[in-house]
Amino acid sequence: MIPDIKIIKLEDIEDIINSIRKKLEKTVAEAYIIGSVAEGSAVYGESDLDLLIIPREKTEKLDWHSLLKDELFQLLDRGLNLHILIADNESYIGLIEIARKSGIKVLG
């Protein structure tokens, strides 16, 4: 028998996304959710929330996981891990373009 697969919808974590938005608004130029959550195919216990952050300026060793610690634990309680990508150099240009076209805008 095939086990039931629980898909996590954006609405299931909207309150956490709003909390992330509030914490990032002063240090971030843009932020996007990309990957399986944005595509509507996130699986409980297997997927993660991919958060692409474009800082306003170089952030001197800002600990993003500490900043978003509460949201990280809330996501874990709902079956998702938090994967943070900091787009602070030119190597992220392609990913930024994809996020702007098909990601879910959190800020910007």
C-alpha positions as CSV (number, residue, x, y, z in Angstrom):
1,M,0.0,0.0,0.0
2,I,1.3,3.5,-0.9
3,P,1.5,5.8,2.0
4,D,-0.4,9.1,1.9
5,I,1.7,12.0,0.8
6,K,0.9,15.3,2.5
7,I,1.5,18.3,0.2
8,I,2.2,21.6,2.1
9,K,0.4,24.5,0.5
10,L,1.4,28.1,0.7
11,E,-1.7,28.9,2.7
12,D,-0.4,26.4,5.4
13,I,2.6,28.6,6.1
14,E,1.3,32.1,5.2
15,D,1.6,33.3,8.9
16,I,5.3,32.2,9.0
17,I,6.0,33.9,5.7
18,N,4.4,37.1,7.0
19,S,6.7,36.8,10.1
20,I,9.7,36.4,7.9
21,R,8.7,39.4,5.9
22,K,8.5,41.6,9.0
23,K,11.9,40.5,10.2
24,L,13.6,41.0,6.8
25,E,12.1,44.3,5.7
26,K,14.9,46.5,7.1
27,T,17.9,44.5,5.8
28,V,16.7,43.0,2.6
29,A,16.1,44.6,-0.9
30,E,14.2,41.6,-2.2
31,A,13.3,38.1,-1.0
32,Y,11.6,35.2,-2.8
33,I,10.3,31.7,-2.1
34,I,11.5,29.4,-4.8
35,G,11.5,25.6,-5.3
36,S,8.8,23.1,-4.3
37,V,6.9,25.5,-2.0
38,A,6.6,28.0,-4.8
39,E,5.6,25.3,-7.2
40,G,3.0,23.8,-4.9
41,S,4.7,20.5,-4.6
42,A,6.3,20.6,-1.2
43,V,6.0,17.3,0.7
44,Y,5.7,17.2,4.5
45,G,8.9,15.9,6.1
46,E,10.9,15.9,2.9
47,S,10.8,19.4,1.3
48,D,12.3,22.6,2.5
49,L,11.3,26.3,2.1
50,D,13.9,27.8,-0.2
51,L,14.2,31.4,0.7
52,L,16.3,33.6,-1.7
53,I,17.5,36.8,0.0
54,I,18.9,39.7,-1.8
55,P,20.5,42.0,0.8
56,R,20.3,45.8,0.5
57,E,24.0,46.0,1.0
58,K,26.8,43.8,2.2
59,T,25.8,42.4,5.5
60,E,28.7,41.9,7.8
61,K,28.3,38.3,8.9
62,L,24.6,38.6,9.7
63,D,23.4,35.3,11.1
64,W,20.3,34.8,9.0
65,H,19.4,31.5,10.8
66,S,19.5,33.2,14.2
67,L,17.4,36.1,12.9
68,L,14.8,33.6,11.6
69,K,15.2,31.1,14.4
70,D,11.5,31.3,15.5
71,E,10.3,30.8,12.0
72,L,12.7,27.9,11.4
73,F,11.2,26.1,14.4
74,Q,7.6,26.9,13.2
75,L,8.4,25.5,9.8
76,L,9.9,22.4,11.3
77,D,6.7,21.9,13.3
78,R,4.8,22.0,9.9
79,G,7.1,19.5,8.2
80,L,9.5,21.9,6.4
81,N,13.1,22.8,6.9
82,L,14.4,26.4,6.0
83,H,17.0,26.7,3.3
84,I,18.4,30.2,3.1
85,L,20.2,31.4,0.0
86,I,22.0,34.8,0.3
87,A,22.4,36.3,-3.2
88,D,25.2,38.7,-2.4
89,N,27.4,38.3,-5.4
90,E,27.2,37.9,-9.2
91,S,27.1,34.2,-9.2
92,Y,23.4,34.4,-8.2
93,I,22.3,36.4,-11.2
94,G,20.6,33.5,-13.0
95,L,18.8,32.3,-9.8
96,I,17.6,35.9,-9.2
97,E,16.2,36.1,-12.7
98,I,14.3,32.8,-12.2
99,A,13.0,33.9,-8.8
100,R,11.7,37.2,-10.2
101,K,9.9,35.3,-12.9
102,S,8.5,32.3,-11.1
103,G,9.2,32.7,-7.4
104,I,6.8,34.0,-4.8
105,K,7.8,37.5,-3.8
106,V,8.2,38.0,0.0
107,L,9.8,41.5,-0.2
108,G,10.8,43.9,-2.9
